[in-house]
Amino acid sequence: MFWSKIAGVYDLVENAYNGKANARTTDYVASLMTGDDKVLECACGTGMFSVKIAPRVKDLTATDLAEGMLRQTARKCKAFGNVRVEPGDITELRFADDTFDKAVAANVIHLVDDPKKAIDELKRVVKPGGMIIIPTYIHFDRSIAANVFNKAGAGFKRHFTEENYKKFFEDLGIDDVKFNVLDGRMQCDVAVFTNG
Ligand SMILES: C[S@@+](CC[C@H](N)C(=O)[O-])C[C@H]1O[C@@H](n2cnc3c(N)ncnc32)[C@H](O)[C@@H]1O
């Protein structure tokens, strides 16, 4: 799988190309966590968000489809006693209904064939009143790194802008979404909503 193959260089490219936006986005997402939270992270990748979330929550389950990515997250999160790292498909989660207080799915919603199914799964496993946080790169057509990833086989299914990202949630009937665009070479738009 593409993501497993590039797991060893992902951080290098991300930090060199988009370090500022990534630092701002991961700090912002971490700031939404509280000490009692039981958190699910889908598509954790190399653990860029996991390492910021873990110290702030009760426990974190970090999941991804790609074994290579999971190995990176497991290595980085070894020092935390509260992180479980395991395989998982965001469109077919293996957790019972209402398991988590919060879910994070960063930079993956543009990759899946059926994003509605992914969002429905997040809503199913997060408790009513819990928080769902979906940071997604926008305008990646302007990004050299994203274009290189895509040509190499990342397989982006859709391309978000600030406007069509808002519409994406409206079309799913999800109101009251708060958006926060974090600046950098490749901006990241963080969508946050309360599970209804
Ligand atoms: C662009 S990377 C983002 C990784 C991390 N969230 C970040 O922002 O650094 C996309 C990740 O999504 C994962 N992925 C792709 N499709 C997935 C799916 N259906 N379920 C879970 N993870 C998936 C890939 O393996 C990869 O690790």
The ligand as a Tripos MOL2 file, in Angstrom:
@<TRIPOS>MOLECULE
LIG
   27    29     1     0     0
SMALL
NO_CHARGES

@<TRIPOS>ATOM
      1 C1         -2.1790   12.0970    4.5090 C.3       1 LIG1
      2 S1         -1.9630   10.7590    5.6550 S.3       1 LIG1
      3 C2         -2.4770   11.5930    7.1740 C.3       1 LIG1
      4 C3         -1.8920   10.9830    8.3990 C.3       1 LIG1
      5 C4         -2.1020   11.7850    9.7010 C.3       1 LIG1
      6 N1         -3.4910   11.8240   10.0710 N.3       1 LIG1
      7 C5         -1.5420   13.1570    9.5270 C.2       1 LIG1
      8 O1         -2.3180   14.1050    9.3660 O.co2     1 LIG1
      9 O2         -0.3040   13.2930    9.5330 O.co2     1 LIG1
     10 C6         -3.3570    9.7350    5.3000 C.3       1 LIG1
     11 C7         -3.4650    8.5030    6.1770 C.3       1 LIG1
     12 O3         -4.7410    7.9200    5.9870 O.3       1 LIG1
     13 C8         -4.6130    6.5260    6.0270 C.3       1 LIG1
     14 N2         -5.8040    5.9390    5.4020 N.ar      1 LIG1
     15 C9         -6.1640    5.9640    4.0920 C.ar      1 LIG1
     16 N3         -7.3710    5.3870    3.9280 N.ar      1 LIG1
     17 C10        -7.7910    4.9920    5.1690 C.ar      1 LIG1
     18 C11        -8.9430    4.3280    5.6650 C.ar      1 LIG1
     19 N4         -9.9360    3.9440    4.8360 N.pl3     1 LIG1
     20 N5         -9.0220    4.0700    6.9840 N.ar      1 LIG1
     21 C12        -8.0140    4.4350    7.8260 C.ar      1 LIG1
     22 N6         -6.9000    5.0750    7.4200 N.ar      1 LIG1
     23 C13        -6.7790    5.3460    6.1050 C.ar      1 LIG1
     24 C14        -3.3100    6.2690    5.3150 C.3       1 LIG1
     25 O4         -2.7950    4.9910    5.5940 O.3       1 LIG1
     26 C15        -2.4540    7.4030    5.8390 C.3       1 LIG1
     27 O5         -1.7690    7.0310    7.0110 O.3       1 LIG1
@<TRIPOS>BOND
     1     1     2 1
     2     2     3 1
     3     2    10 1
     4     3     4 1
     5     4     5 1
     6     5     6 1
     7     5     7 1
     8     7     8 2
     9     7     9 1
    10    10    11 1
    11    11    12 1
    12    11    26 1
    13    12    13 1
    14    13    14 1
    15    13    24 1
    16    14    15 ar
    17    14    23 ar
    18    15    16 ar
    19    16    17 ar
    20    17    18 ar
    21    17    23 ar
    22    18    19 1
    23    18    20 ar
    24    20    21 ar
    25    21    22 ar
    26    22    23 ar
    27    24    25 1
    28    24    26 1
    29    26    27 1
@<TRIPOS>SUBSTRUCTURE
     1 LIG1         1 GROUP 0 **** ****
